[in-house]
Amino acid sequence: MYHFFVSPSDISGRDICIRDDYNHIKNVLRMKPGEVISVSDGVTCNEFRCHIEDFSEAEVHCRLDFIKEADTELPVKVLLFQALAKGDKMEYVIQKAVELGVTEIIPVATDRCVVKLDEKKAKTRAERWNTIAEAAAKQSKRRIIPGVKGIMSFKEAVLYANDTDIRLIPYELAEDFDRTRDIIGGLSDGQSISVFIGPEGGFTEEEVRYAEQAGITQITLGHRILRTETAAMVVLSWLLYETER
């Protein structure tokens, strides 16, 4: 079953109007009146199960059948601070992070990032990343579309994470896997967690020291050196395992 997002204002009683995905529904998927779809408003955790009634010039008019209250969101809020990665790795991380339940993704320009973007390219890339996040949210039937913020410097990212309950930074020189296990296994519903993932070359000692002084906890992901996209998936999968209800 196909899943789409609308604004809360597009839902009025049993009438639901889809605008942004009009062309995709009508001309790509070639859906017809009577076909059943699911819709989320990006705010509540409800899934609005409905069927297509008809098409107007630029709108898909649907009729609500019932509301499913099952929640597909994690009971914790996860912010992923992902260092800029080269090639299509960044897009891969964003797609999989959304599927694994992340709440927000913050691209970070760290000292060892190979990727360097000027303001124009950064804006274009951010638009692309948000499109990927939306597509992944639809595919995985999320109730919200995790936002991808504009690129931040490492210090800006550390400051942005200040309001979260738990802040973690996997670091190759960190030790004590049991401590890492205790931290992640001890999370409680309703908490917010920030996770900092380094670039291909890892964080510099200065960055790790700055993070530590800001109260961010070093954790280890084991004895092996992981690629940046692998490290992100390991942490997010672990968080899903420990917090999913």
C-alpha positions as CSV (number, residue, x, y, z in Angstrom):
1,M,0.0,0.0,0.0
2,Y,1.3,3.4,-1.0
3,H,1.9,6.0,1.8
4,F,1.8,9.8,1.3
5,F,2.2,12.9,3.4
6,V,-0.2,15.9,3.6
7,S,-0.5,19.0,5.7
8,P,-2.9,18.9,8.7
9,S,-5.0,21.6,6.9
10,D,-5.5,19.1,4.0
11,I,-7.6,16.9,6.3
12,S,-11.1,18.1,6.9
13,G,-13.4,15.6,8.5
14,R,-13.4,12.6,6.2
15,D,-12.2,14.6,3.2
16,I,-8.4,14.4,2.5
17,C,-6.7,16.4,-0.3
18,I,-3.3,15.4,-1.7
19,R,-1.5,18.1,-3.8
20,D,2.3,17.5,-3.7
21,D,2.1,13.9,-5.0
22,Y,-0.7,14.6,-7.5
23,N,1.5,13.9,-10.6
24,H,3.1,10.8,-9.0
25,I,-0.2,9.3,-8.0
26,K,-2.1,10.0,-11.2
27,N,0.6,9.8,-14.0
28,V,3.4,7.7,-12.5
29,L,1.5,5.2,-10.4
30,R,-1.6,5.5,-12.6
31,M,-3.8,5.0,-9.6
32,K,-7.6,5.0,-10.1
33,P,-10.6,6.0,-8.0
34,G,-11.4,3.4,-5.4
35,E,-7.8,2.4,-4.7
36,V,-6.8,2.4,-1.0
37,I,-3.8,4.4,0.2
38,S,-2.5,5.6,3.6
39,V,-1.8,9.2,4.6
40,S,0.1,10.9,7.5
41,D,-0.1,14.6,8.4
42,G,3.5,14.7,9.6
43,V,2.4,15.9,13.1
44,T,0.4,13.2,14.8
45,C,1.2,9.6,14.9
46,N,-2.0,8.6,13.2
47,E,-2.2,6.8,9.9
48,F,-5.3,7.9,7.9
49,R,-6.4,5.0,5.7
50,C,-8.5,6.2,2.8
51,H,-9.5,5.6,-0.8
52,I,-9.2,7.8,-3.8
53,E,-12.5,9.4,-4.9
54,D,-11.5,11.5,-7.9
55,F,-8.9,13.8,-9.4
56,S,-9.2,17.5,-10.1
57,E,-6.7,19.6,-12.1
58,A,-4.0,19.4,-9.5
59,E,-5.5,17.5,-6.5
60,V,-6.2,14.0,-5.5
61,H,-9.5,13.9,-3.5
62,C,-9.7,11.0,-1.0
63,R,-12.2,9.8,1.5
64,L,-11.2,8.7,5.0
65,D,-12.1,5.1,5.8
66,F,-10.6,4.8,9.3
67,I,-7.7,6.0,11.5
68,K,-5.0,3.6,12.5
69,E,-3.3,4.8,15.7
70,A,-0.4,2.3,15.7
71,D,2.8,4.3,16.1
72,T,5.8,3.7,13.8
73,E,8.0,6.2,15.6
74,L,10.6,5.3,18.2
75,P,9.8,6.2,21.8
76,V,13.1,8.3,21.9
77,K,14.1,11.3,19.8
78,V,17.3,10.6,17.8
79,L,19.4,13.4,16.2
80,L,22.1,12.1,13.9
81,F,25.0,14.5,13.4
82,Q,26.6,13.0,10.3
83,A,30.0,14.3,9.0
84,L,29.8,15.0,5.3
85,A,30.7,11.9,3.2
86,K,31.8,11.7,-0.4
87,G,30.0,10.2,-3.3
88,D,26.6,8.8,-2.7
89,K,27.4,7.7,0.9
90,M,25.6,10.8,2.4
91,E,22.5,9.9,0.5
92,Y,22.7,6.3,1.7
93,V,23.1,7.3,5.3
94,I,20.1,9.7,5.1
95,Q,17.9,7.1,3.5
96,K,18.8,4.3,5.9
97,A,18.7,6.6,9.0
98,V,15.2,7.6,8.2
99,E,14.2,3.9,7.8
100,L,15.7,3.2,11.2
101,G,13.7,5.9,12.9
102,V,16.0,8.9,13.2
103,T,14.2,12.2,14.1
104,E,16.5,14.7,12.5
105,I,19.7,14.6,10.5
106,I,22.4,17.3,10.8
107,P,25.2,17.3,8.2
108,V,28.4,18.4,9.8
109,A,31.6,19.8,8.1
110,T,34.4,18.5,10.2
111,D,38.2,19.1,9.8
112,R,38.8,15.9,7.9
113,C,35.8,16.0,5.6
114,V,36.9,15.5,2.0
115,V,33.7,17.1,0.7
116,K,33.8,20.9,0.6
117,L,30.6,22.7,-0.6
118,D,30.1,26.4,-1.3
119,E,26.9,28.1,-0.2
120,K,25.1,27.4,-3.5
121,K,26.1,23.7,-3.7
122,A,25.2,23.3,0.0
123,K,21.7,24.6,-0.6
124,T,21.2,22.4,-3.6
125,R,22.5,19.3,-1.7
126,A,20.3,20.1,1.3
127,E,17.2,20.1,-1.0
128,R,18.2,16.8,-2.5
129,W,18.8,15.3,0.9
130,N,15.4,16.4,2.2
131,T,13.8,14.8,-0.9
132,I,15.6,11.5,-0.1
133,A,14.4,11.8,3.5
134,E,10.8,12.3,2.4
135,A,10.9,9.3,0.0
136,A,12.4,7.1,2.7
137,A,9.7,8.2,5.2
138,K,7.0,7.3,2.7
139,Q,8.6,3.9,1.9
140,S,9.0,3.0,5.6
141,K,5.5,4.4,6.5
142,R,6.9,6.9,9.0
143,R,4.4,9.2,10.7
144,I,6.8,12.2,10.3
145,I,9.3,13.3,7.7
146,P,12.7,13.7,9.4
147,G,14.2,17.0,8.4
148,V,17.7,17.4,7.1
149,K,19.2,20.6,8.4
150,G,21.6,22.9,6.6
151,I,25.3,22.0,7.0
152,M,26.8,23.1,10.3
153,S,30.4,23.4,11.5
154,F,31.5,21.0,14.2
155,K,31.2,23.7,16.9
156,E,27.8,24.8,15.7
157,A,26.7,21.1,15.8
158,V,27.9,20.7,19.4
159,L,26.0,23.8,20.4
160,Y,22.9,22.6,18.6
161,A,23.0,19.3,20.5
162,N,23.1,21.0,23.9
163,D,19.4,20.6,24.5
164,T,19.3,16.8,24.1
165,D,19.4,14.5,27.1
166,I,22.2,12.2,26.0
167,R,25.0,13.1,23.6
168,L,27.3,10.4,22.2
169,I,30.4,10.4,20.0
170,P,31.8,7.1,18.8
171,Y,35.6,7.3,18.8
172,E,38.1,4.8,17.6
173,L,40.3,5.3,20.7
174,A,37.5,4.9,23.2
175,E,37.4,1.7,25.2
176,D,35.1,-0.2,27.6
177,F,32.4,-1.8,25.4
178,D,30.4,-2.7,28.6
179,R,30.1,1.0,29.4
180,T,28.8,1.7,25.9
181,R,26.3,-1.1,26.3
182,D,25.1,0.2,29.6
183,I,24.6,3.8,28.2
184,I,22.6,2.7,25.2
185,G,20.8,0.0,27.1
186,G,19.8,2.4,29.8
187,L,17.8,4.8,27.6
188,S,14.3,5.7,28.7
189,D,11.2,6.5,26.7
190,G,10.9,10.2,25.9
191,Q,14.6,10.9,26.0
192,S,16.4,12.7,23.3
193,I,19.8,11.4,22.0
194,S,22.4,13.1,19.8
195,V,24.9,10.9,18.0
196,F,28.0,12.3,16.3
197,I,29.4,10.3,13.4
198,G,32.9,11.2,12.0
199,P,34.1,11.4,8.4
200,E,36.2,8.8,6.6
201,G,39.3,10.0,8.3
202,G,37.7,10.1,11.7
203,F,37.4,13.0,14.2
204,T,40.6,15.0,15.0
205,E,41.9,14.9,18.6
206,E,40.9,18.6,18.9
207,E,37.3,17.8,17.9
208,V,37.0,15.0,20.3
209,R,38.5,17.1,23.1
210,Y,36.1,19.9,22.3
211,A,33.2,17.5,22.3
212,E,34.3,16.0,25.6
213,Q,34.6,19.5,27.2
214,A,31.0,20.2,26.1
215,G,29.8,17.1,27.9
216,I,29.5,14.7,25.0
217,T,30.3,11.1,26.0
218,Q,32.8,9.0,24.1
219,I,31.6,5.5,23.2
220,T,33.2,2.6,21.4
221,L,31.6,0.5,18.7
222,G,34.0,-2.4,19.0
223,H,37.6,-3.2,18.1
224,R,37.2,-2.7,14.3
225,I,37.5,0.5,12.4
226,L,34.1,1.2,10.7
227,R,33.4,3.3,7.6
228,T,31.4,6.4,8.3
229,E,28.2,5.0,6.8
230,T,28.6,1.7,8.7
231,A,29.2,3.5,12.0
232,A,25.9,5.4,11.6
233,M,23.9,2.3,10.8
234,V,25.5,0.4,13.8
235,V,24.5,3.1,16.3
236,L,21.0,3.6,14.9
237,S,20.3,-0.1,14.7
238,W,21.5,-0.5,18.3
239,L,19.2,2.3,19.4
240,L,16.3,0.8,17.6
241,Y,16.9,-2.6,19.2
242,E,17.1,-1.1,22.7
243,T,14.2,1.3,22.5
244,E,11.6,-0.2,20.0
245,R,8.4,-1.1,21.8
